Amino acid sequence: MTEVQAHYGNETEKEMTYEEKVQKLDEILTRLDNSETPIDKLSEDVKLGAKLIKELSKKLKQVEMEVRDAFKELEDESEKEI
């Protein structure tokens, strides 16, 4: 089991939905607010949080491009009909 899989629990990185990753990130942020979090766990949480942020950002950019492409196709179709 990889370090990332251990942090994600039973879910592998590819199986988690966007919403599940957001929830996991929220859990990490809550733990980071807890001043009693052991330093080793703090380090792991920060690394995982950074990884989740990168994955979430990448997904948002991908969806943004897909939405733009869909609207572009609609626009192109509208222009053909005129």
MARVEX-840226 format. One line per field, with one value per atom (N, C-alpha, C, O): atom name; x, y, z; residue in one letter; residue number from 1. Coordinates in steps of 0.1 Angstrom, whole numbers, plus 5000, padded with zeros to 4 digits. Layout:
<recs>
atome <- (CA / ...)
xx <- (X / ...)
yy <- (Y / ...)
zz <- (Z / ...)
residu <- (A / ...)
num <- (NUM / ...)
</recs>
This chain:
<recs>
atome <- (N / CA / C / O / N / CA / C / O / N / CA / C / O / N / CA / C / O / N / CA / C / O / N / CA / C / O / N / CA / C / O / N / CA / C / O / N / CA / C / O / N / CA / C / O / N / CA / C / O / N / CA / C / O / N / CA / C / O / N / CA / C / O / N / CA / C / O / N / CA / C / O / N / CA / C / O / N / CA / C / O / N / CA / C / O / N / CA / C / O / N / CA / C / O / N / CA / C / O / N / CA / C / O / N / CA / C / O / N / CA / C / O / N / CA / C / O / N / CA / C / O / N / CA / C / O / N / CA / C / O / N / CA / C / O / N / CA / C / O / N / CA / C / O / N / CA / C / O / N / CA / C / O / N / CA / C / O / N / CA / C / O / N / CA / C / O / N / CA / C / O / N / CA / C / O / N / CA / C / O / N / CA / C / O / N / CA / C / O / N / CA / C / O / N / CA / C / O / N / CA / C / O / N / CA / C / O / N / CA / C / O / N / CA / C / O / N / CA / C / O / N / CA / C / O / N / CA / C / O / N / CA / C / O / N / CA / C / O / N / CA / C / O / N / CA / C / O / N / CA / C / O / N / CA / C / O / N / CA / C / O / N / CA / C / O / N / CA / C / O / N / CA / C / O / N / CA / C / O / N / CA / C / O / N / CA / C / O / N / CA / C / O / N / CA / C / O / N / CA / C / O / N / CA / C / O / N / CA / C / O / N / CA / C / O / N / CA / C / O / N / CA / C / O / N / CA / C / O / N / CA / C / O / N / CA / C / O / N / CA / C / O / N / CA / C / O / N / CA / C / O / N / CA / C / O / N / CA / C / O / N / CA / C / O / N / CA / C / O)
xx <- (5009 / 5000 / 5009 / 5019 / 5006 / 5014 / 5010 / 4999 / 5018 / 5015 / 5002 / 4994 / 4999 / 4987 / 4975 / 4965 / 4976 / 4965 / 4962 / 4951 / 4973 / 4971 / 4963 / 4955 / 4966 / 4959 / 4945 / 4936 / 4943 / 4929 / 4920 / 4908 / 4926 / 4918 / 4916 / 4925 / 4904 / 4901 / 4900 / 4901 / 4897 / 4896 / 4910 / 4918 / 4911 / 4924 / 4922 / 4911 / 4933 / 4933 / 4924 / 4917 / 4924 / 4916 / 4901 / 4892 / 4897 / 4884 / 4876 / 4864 / 4883 / 4876 / 4870 / 4877 / 4858 / 4852 / 4858 / 4864 / 4854 / 4858 / 4853 / 4860 / 4840 / 4834 / 4841 / 4842 / 4845 / 4851 / 4865 / 4869 / 4872 / 4885 / 4883 / 4892 / 4873 / 4870 / 4867 / 4872 / 4860 / 4856 / 4869 / 4871 / 4878 / 4890 / 4899 / 4905 / 4900 / 4907 / 4902 / 4909 / 4888 / 4882 / 4886 / 4888 / 4886 / 4890 / 4905 / 4908 / 4913 / 4927 / 4928 / 4936 / 4921 / 4921 / 4916 / 4921 / 4906 / 4901 / 4912 / 4914 / 4919 / 4930 / 4941 / 4947 / 4944 / 4955 / 4951 / 4960 / 4938 / 4934 / 4936 / 4936 / 4937 / 4938 / 4953 / 4961 / 4956 / 4970 / 4976 / 4988 / 4968 / 4973 / 4977 / 4981 / 4976 / 4980 / 4995 / 5003 / 4999 / 5013 / 5021 / 5015 / 5033 / 5041 / 5042 / 5042 / 5044 / 5045 / 5032 / 5033 / 5021 / 5008 / 5006 / 5000 / 5011 / 5009 / 5016 / 5011 / 5028 / 5036 / 5029 / 5028 / 5024 / 5016 / 5004 / 5001 / 4997 / 4985 / 4988 / 4980 / 4998 / 5002 / 5005 / 5001 / 5013 / 5016 / 5004 / 5002 / 4995 / 4983 / 4974 / 4968 / 4973 / 4965 / 4969 / 4961 / 4983 / 4988 / 4985 / 4982 / 4986 / 4983 / 4969 / 4965 / 4960 / 4945 / 4942 / 4934 / 4948 / 4946 / 4950 / 4943 / 4962 / 4966 / 4957 / 4953 / 4952 / 4942 / 4929 / 4923 / 4924 / 4912 / 4913 / 4904 / 4924 / 4926 / 4927 / 4921 / 4934 / 4935 / 4921 / 4918 / 4913 / 4899 / 4891 / 4883 / 4892 / 4884 / 4888 / 4879 / 4901 / 4905 / 4900 / 4896 / 4900 / 4895 / 4880 / 4876 / 4873 / 4858 / 4856 / 4847 / 4863 / 4862 / 4864 / 4856 / 4874 / 4877 / 4865 / 4861 / 4860 / 4849 / 4837 / 4830 / 4834 / 4822 / 4824 / 4815 / 4836 / 4839 / 4837 / 4831 / 4842 / 4841 / 4827 / 4823 / 4819 / 4805 / 4797 / 4789 / 4800 / 4794 / 4799 / 4791 / 4811 / 4817 / 4810 / 4806 / 4808 / 4800 / 4786 / 4781 / 4780 / 4766 / 4766 / 4757 / 4776 / 4777 / 4779 / 4773 / 4788 / 4791 / 4779 / 4776 / 4771 / 4759 / 4748 / 4742 / 4748 / 4738 / 4742 / 4733 / 4755 / 4759 / 4757 / 4754 / 4757 / 4754 / 4740 / 4736 / 4731 / 4717 / 4712 / 4702 / 4720 / 4717 / 4719 / 4716)
yy <- (4988 / 5000 / 5012 / 5013 / 5022 / 5034 / 5044 / 5042 / 5054 / 5064 / 5071 / 5073 / 5074 / 5081 / 5072 / 5076 / 5059 / 5050 / 5048 / 5047 / 5048 / 5047 / 5059 / 5058 / 5071 / 5083 / 5084 / 5089 / 5079 / 5079 / 5068 / 5068 / 5059 / 5048 / 5037 / 5034 / 5032 / 5021 / 5026 / 5018 / 5039 / 5044 / 5047 / 5052 / 5043 / 5046 / 5060 / 5065 / 5066 / 5080 / 5082 / 5092 / 5072 / 5073 / 5071 / 5075 / 5063 / 5060 / 5071 / 5071 / 5080 / 5090 / 5101 / 5105 / 5105 / 5115 / 5129 / 5130 / 5139 / 5153 / 5156 / 5162 / 5153 / 5157 / 5149 / 5155 / 5137 / 5129 / 5135 / 5136 / 5140 / 5146 / 5159 / 5162 / 5167 / 5179 / 5176 / 5183 / 5166 / 5162 / 5158 / 5161 / 5150 / 5146 / 5158 / 5159 / 5167 / 5180 / 5187 / 5193 / 5188 / 5195 / 5188 / 5195 / 5175 / 5167 / 5171 / 5173 / 5172 / 5175 / 5189 / 5191 / 5199 / 5212 / 5213 / 5221 / 5205 / 5205 / 5200 / 5205 / 5189 / 5184 / 5194 / 5195 / 5201 / 5211 / 5222 / 5228 / 5225 / 5235 / 5230 / 5238 / 5217 / 5211 / 5211 / 5205 / 5220 / 5222 / 5209 / 5209 / 5199 / 5187 / 5176 / 5165 / 5179 / 5170 / 5167 / 5176 / 5154 / 5151 / 5157 / 5157 / 5160 / 5167 / 5158 / 5162 / 5144 / 5135 / 5134 / 5134 / 5135 / 5134 / 5148 / 5148 / 5158 / 5172 / 5172 / 5177 / 5167 / 5166 / 5158 / 5162 / 5146 / 5138 / 5145 / 5145 / 5151 / 5159 / 5170 / 5172 / 5177 / 5188 / 5183 / 5189 / 5172 / 5166 / 5161 / 5164 / 5154 / 5149 / 5161 / 5160 / 5171 / 5182 / 5189 / 5193 / 5191 / 5197 / 5189 / 5194 / 5175 / 5166 / 5168 / 5168 / 5168 / 5169 / 5182 / 5183 / 5193 / 5206 / 5206 / 5211 / 5200 / 5199 / 5191 / 5195 / 5179 / 5171 / 5178 / 5178 / 5185 / 5193 / 5204 / 5206 / 5211 / 5222 / 5216 / 5222 / 5205 / 5199 / 5195 / 5198 / 5190 / 5186 / 5198 / 5197 / 5208 / 5221 / 5226 / 5230 / 5226 / 5231 / 5223 / 5228 / 5210 / 5200 / 5203 / 5203 / 5204 / 5206 / 5220 / 5221 / 5230 / 5243 / 5242 / 5248 / 5235 / 5234 / 5226 / 5230 / 5216 / 5208 / 5217 / 5216 / 5225 / 5234 / 5244 / 5247 / 5250 / 5260 / 5253 / 5259 / 5241 / 5234 / 5232 / 5233 / 5228 / 5225 / 5238 / 5238 / 5249 / 5262 / 5266 / 5272 / 5264 / 5267 / 5259 / 5265 / 5246 / 5238 / 5243 / 5244 / 5247 / 5253 / 5266 / 5268 / 5274 / 5287 / 5284 / 5291 / 5275 / 5272 / 5266 / 5270 / 5258 / 5253 / 5264 / 5264 / 5273 / 5285 / 5293 / 5298 / 5295 / 5303 / 5297 / 5303 / 5283 / 5276 / 5277 / 5277 / 5278 / 5279 / 5292 / 5294 / 5302 / 5316 / 5318 / 5329)
zz <- (5000 / 5000 / 5000 / 5008 / 4991 / 4991 / 5002 / 5008 / 5004 / 5014 / 5012 / 5021 / 4999 / 4995 / 4998 / 5004 / 4994 / 4997 / 5012 / 5016 / 5020 / 5034 / 5039 / 5048 / 5034 / 5039 / 5034 / 5041 / 5022 / 5016 / 5023 / 5021 / 5030 / 5036 / 5026 / 5018 / 5025 / 5016 / 5002 / 4992 / 5000 / 4987 / 4980 / 4987 / 4968 / 4961 / 4955 / 4954 / 4952 / 4947 / 4935 / 4934 / 4926 / 4913 / 4916 / 4908 / 4927 / 4929 / 4937 / 4936 / 4943 / 4951 / 4942 / 4932 / 4945 / 4937 / 4941 / 4952 / 4934 / 4937 / 4951 / 4959 / 4953 / 4966 / 4978 / 4988 / 4976 / 4986 / 4989 / 5001 / 4979 / 4981 / 4988 / 4997 / 4985 / 4993 / 5007 / 5016 / 5010 / 5023 / 5031 / 5042 / 5024 / 5030 / 5034 / 5044 / 5024 / 5027 / 5038 / 5047 / 5039 / 5051 / 5064 / 5074 / 5064 / 5076 / 5080 / 5092 / 5070 / 5072 / 5078 / 5088 / 5072 / 5077 / 5092 / 5100 / 5095 / 5109 / 5118 / 5129 / 5114 / 5122 / 5124 / 5135 / 5113 / 5114 / 5124 / 5130 / 5126 / 5135 / 5150 / 5159 / 5151 / 5165 / 5169 / 5163 / 5179 / 5183 / 5189 / 5192 / 5192 / 5199 / 5188 / 5192 / 5176 / 5165 / 5166 / 5166 / 5167 / 5167 / 5155 / 5144 / 5157 / 5146 / 5134 / 5123 / 5136 / 5125 / 5117 / 5105 / 5124 / 5117 / 5110 / 5099 / 5116 / 5110 / 5096 / 5087 / 5096 / 5084 / 5073 / 5061 / 5077 / 5067 / 5062 / 5050 / 5071 / 5067 / 5058 / 5048 / 5060 / 5051 / 5037 / 5027 / 5037 / 5024 / 5016 / 5004 / 5023 / 5017 / 5013 / 5002 / 5021 / 5018 / 5005 / 4997 / 5004 / 4992 / 4980 / 4969 / 4981 / 4970 / 4966 / 4954 / 4976 / 4973 / 4966 / 4957 / 4971 / 4965 / 4950 / 4941 / 4947 / 4933 / 4925 / 4913 / 4930 / 4923 / 4920 / 4909 / 4931 / 4929 / 4919 / 4911 / 4920 / 4910 / 4896 / 4887 / 4894 / 4881 / 4875 / 4864 / 4884 / 4880 / 4877 / 4867 / 4885 / 4882 / 4868 / 4860 / 4865 / 4852 / 4841 / 4830 / 4843 / 4833 / 4830 / 4818 / 4841 / 4839 / 4833 / 4824 / 4836 / 4830 / 4815 / 4808 / 4811 / 4796 / 4789 / 4778 / 4796 / 4790 / 4789 / 4778 / 4799 / 4798 / 4787 / 4779 / 4786 / 4775 / 4762 / 4753 / 4760 / 4747 / 4744 / 4732 / 4754 / 4751 / 4747 / 4737 / 4753 / 4749 / 4736 / 4728 / 4733 / 4720 / 4709 / 4698 / 4711 / 4701 / 4699 / 4688 / 4710 / 4709 / 4701 / 4693 / 4704 / 4697 / 4682 / 4673 / 4679 / 4665 / 4658 / 4646 / 4665 / 4659 / 4656 / 4646 / 4666 / 4664 / 4652 / 4645 / 4650 / 4639 / 4625 / 4616 / 4625 / 4613 / 4609 / 4597 / 4619 / 4616 / 4611 / 4605 / 4613 / 4609 / 4595 / 4590)
residu <- (M / M / M / M / T / T / T / T / E / E / E / E / V / V / V / V / Q / Q / Q / Q / A / A / A / A / H / H / H / H / Y / Y / Y / Y / G / G / G / G / N / N / N / N / E / E / E / E / T / T / T / T / E / E / E / E / K / K / K / K / E / E / E / E / M / M / M / M / T / T / T / T / Y / Y / Y / Y / E / E / E / E / E / E / E / E / K / K / K / K / V / V / V / V / Q / Q / Q / Q / K / K / K / K / L / L / L / L / D / D / D / D / E / E / E / E / I / I / I / I / L / L / L / L / T / T / T / T / R / R / R / R / L / L / L / L / D / D / D / D / N / N / N / N / S / S / S / S / E / E / E / E / T / T / T / T / P / P / P / P / I / I / I / I / D / D / D / D / K / K / K / K / L / L / L / L / S / S / S / S / E / E / E / E / D / D / D / D / V / V / V / V / K / K / K / K / L / L / L / L / G / G / G / G / A / A / A / A / K / K / K / K / L / L / L / L / I / I / I / I / K / K / K / K / E / E / E / E / L / L / L / L / S / S / S / S / K / K / K / K / K / K / K / K / L / L / L / L / K / K / K / K / Q / Q / Q / Q / V / V / V / V / E / E / E / E / M / M / M / M / E / E / E / E / V / V / V / V / R / R / R / R / D / D / D / D / A / A / A / A / F / F / F / F / K / K / K / K / E / E / E / E / L / L / L / L / E / E / E / E / D / D / D / D / E / E / E / E / S / S / S / S / E / E / E / E / K / K / K / K / E / E / E / E / I / I / I / I)
num <- (1 / 1 / 1 / 1 / 2 / 2 / 2 / 2 / 3 / 3 / 3 / 3 / 4 / 4 / 4 / 4 / 5 / 5 / 5 / 5 / 6 / 6 / 6 / 6 / 7 / 7 / 7 / 7 / 8 / 8 / 8 / 8 / 9 / 9 / 9 / 9 / 10 / 10 / 10 / 10 / 11 / 11 / 11 / 11 / 12 / 12 / 12 / 12 / 13 / 13 / 13 / 13 / 14 / 14 / 14 / 14 / 15 / 15 / 15 / 15 / 16 / 16 / 16 / 16 / 17 / 17 / 17 / 17 / 18 / 18 / 18 / 18 / 19 / 19 / 19 / 19 / 20 / 20 / 20 / 20 / 21 / 21 / 21 / 21 / 22 / 22 / 22 / 22 / 23 / 23 / 23 / 23 / 24 / 24 / 24 / 24 / 25 / 25 / 25 / 25 / 26 / 26 / 26 / 26 / 27 / 27 / 27 / 27 / 28 / 28 / 28 / 28 / 29 / 29 / 29 / 29 / 30 / 30 / 30 / 30 / 31 / 31 / 31 / 31 / 32 / 32 / 32 / 32 / 33 / 33 / 33 / 33 / 34 / 34 / 34 / 34 / 35 / 35 / 35 / 35 / 36 / 36 / 36 / 36 / 37 / 37 / 37 / 37 / 38 / 38 / 38 / 38 / 39 / 39 / 39 / 39 / 40 / 40 / 40 / 40 / 41 / 41 / 41 / 41 / 42 / 42 / 42 / 42 / 43 / 43 / 43 / 43 / 44 / 44 / 44 / 44 / 45 / 45 / 45 / 45 / 46 / 46 / 46 / 46 / 47 / 47 / 47 / 47 / 48 / 48 / 48 / 48 / 49 / 49 / 49 / 49 / 50 / 50 / 50 / 50 / 51 / 51 / 51 / 51 / 52 / 52 / 52 / 52 / 53 / 53 / 53 / 53 / 54 / 54 / 54 / 54 / 55 / 55 / 55 / 55 / 56 / 56 / 56 / 56 / 57 / 57 / 57 / 57 / 58 / 58 / 58 / 58 / 59 / 59 / 59 / 59 / 60 / 60 / 60 / 60 / 61 / 61 / 61 / 61 / 62 / 62 / 62 / 62 / 63 / 63 / 63 / 63 / 64 / 64 / 64 / 64 / 65 / 65 / 65 / 65 / 66 / 66 / 66 / 66 / 67 / 67 / 67 / 67 / 68 / 68 / 68 / 68 / 69 / 69 / 69 / 69 / 70 / 70 / 70 / 70 / 71 / 71 / 71 / 71 / 72 / 72 / 72 / 72 / 73 / 73 / 73 / 73 / 74 / 74 / 74 / 74 / 75 / 75 / 75 / 75 / 76 / 76 / 76 / 76 / 77 / 77 / 77 / 77 / 78 / 78 / 78 / 78 / 79 / 79 / 79 / 79 / 80 / 80 / 80 / 80 / 81 / 81 / 81 / 81 / 82 / 82 / 82 / 82)
</recs>
